[in-house]
């Protein structure tokens, strides 16, 4: 009983009932239209038949007189085996002279020129009502009265048939609605319960659970696929969070331990100002590394959350790259490298600060991993509807199977994690590109690595350029 009560409360069952009600109303409307039109047609046929009978009898009376009329009535009554036509000829006192009615109608209902009355038949001492008739009565020239009509039993039978059809249509529609609602609700409820059970297991911590598929490729299967993909993504993100936590702990433990050790040594050492100074300088350097890690994490969080969208403006990548190249040229020379840039005016809609950080990270990586005595190339240009920024070096590069992995947070290809850096550079670039509807692609430079940024171009002209164009 509880199971059935739950089915009756389901949304699916309510939808089935609603649609069944609409269907029932439609059927009733259709049958009502059929009833009105058919009854109207039957009434029209009855009226035309009565008028035709009257015209025929009138011709007979005019040609053959009263006797001919009586003979004509008797002939028509004899030929009418179904008794659908009603005839009555009476004298001036309304006493029957000929016809198939026992007496003139009592208390007829007047409907314009027509009268509707009950047909009565005597059975012994009882007077039986055997139906209704519609007729026209008129007075003849010899003070006789003639009534001609039609029995309405066919019309009444049709009305009864329509009423029965409406009744059984409602019954059948109701039964089918309830049965269909129960069947559909039971199937959908089972599938929803399967999803609910899976989510309950997941809420208890079992992230390996997945919603089973039926293979029907219907809406529920597609919903299950999306849920499973979401769970896979959540699992991947949680694993990434654990890896990030482990990497943060590993990367921060070493500088914090060194910082603590040096400060402790400075405290227990003699009062030598030079030792204090050296200890403080080293401590500041370690603190800068820690702050650099946290600043990179904050920048990634800002890019991923979309906070930088409020500062979106038209940015010329040529100017931005020229600033980065000018900033890093001395560092490249110290590393025995040269930077060659090929820049053309290329405008995009973006956050200037985040784009600058992304480009500096790519150039910094190129200098860090570039081979001594080689070139680093930086190029910017428009290709179709997109801007393309390329930073290439001649270093060891990254294997193709590691390129998707290396853009994750705190990932370093050096297992010992002794090389400079915090493993957040390419993660920041990826986050910035996601915010700008762009992509980061890592390619082989043979030897070395090509980092390619692709962003949508903008047709908006910067304010300064627009002013110059107006002035010219």
Buried (B, 14 or more C-beta within 10 A) or exposed (E): EEEEEBBEEBEBBEBBBEEBEEBBEEBBEEBEEEBEEBBEEBBEEBBEBBEEBBEEBBEBBEEEEBEBBBEBBBEBBEEBEEEBBBBBBBEEEEEBBBBBBEEBBEEBEEEEEBBBBBBBEEEEEEEEEEBBBBBBBEEBEEEBBBBBBBBBBBBEEBBEEBEEBBEEBEEEBBEBBBEBBBBBBBEBBEBBEBBEEBBEBBEEEEBEBBBBEEEEEEEBBEBBBEBBEEBEEEEEEEEBEEBBEEBBEEBBEEBBEBBEEBBEEBEEEEEEEEEBEEBEEBBEEBEEBBEEBEBBBEBBEBBBEEEBEEEBEBBBBBBBBBEBBEBBBEBBEEBEBBBEBEBEEBBBBBBBEBBBBBBBBBBBBBBBBBBEEBBBBBBBBBEEEBBBBBBBBBBEBBEEEEBEEBBBBBBBBEEEBEEEBBBBBBBBBBBBBBBBEBEBEBBEBEEBBBBBBBBEBBEEEBEEBEEEEEEE
